[in-house]
């Protein structure tokens, strides 16, 4: 894939991620709390559930890339695995850094900004991998497939049976009204 074409695809992926991720914040409520929709949308205001706002668009966009770029499938899988890890770690680390380390109350504006940064950062990492990865190895491809599969299993499993730890508990933002 040419560098210009890849950069254009990254920008499309960023827009797709931000738009779909934003919509996924509301789709569970819009669906009347449909359990199937909840597997891929945020079902509450926990930090973990908000990682689904990133994971679902990455996986869907990655599937589109997979079918479009037949010659680069292994690199795409590796890039998406890296992107998933980067965005999940970023969202969790950023939230707990600003609330825990710096003592700032959860803030919707900061969380939205971190979501956008995570999308851009993830696409950047994915794009760098795609540009630099000339050959795929069976081991890397298997590892990447395992990472993607594990992330999807965790997203679904922790939606159905969330552990009783703060990562999975609802967060109240200091700058929003509560009834």
Secondary structure, 3 states (H helix, E strand, C coil): CCHHHHHHHHHHHHHHHHHHHHHHCCHHHHCCCCHHHHCCCCCCCEHHHHHHHHHHHHHHHHHHHHHHCHHHHHHHHHHHHHHHHHHHHHHHHHHHHHHHHCCCCCCHHHHHHHHHHHHHHHHHHHHHHHHHCCCCCHHHHHHHHHHHHHHHHHHHHHHHCCCCCHHHCECCCCCCCCC
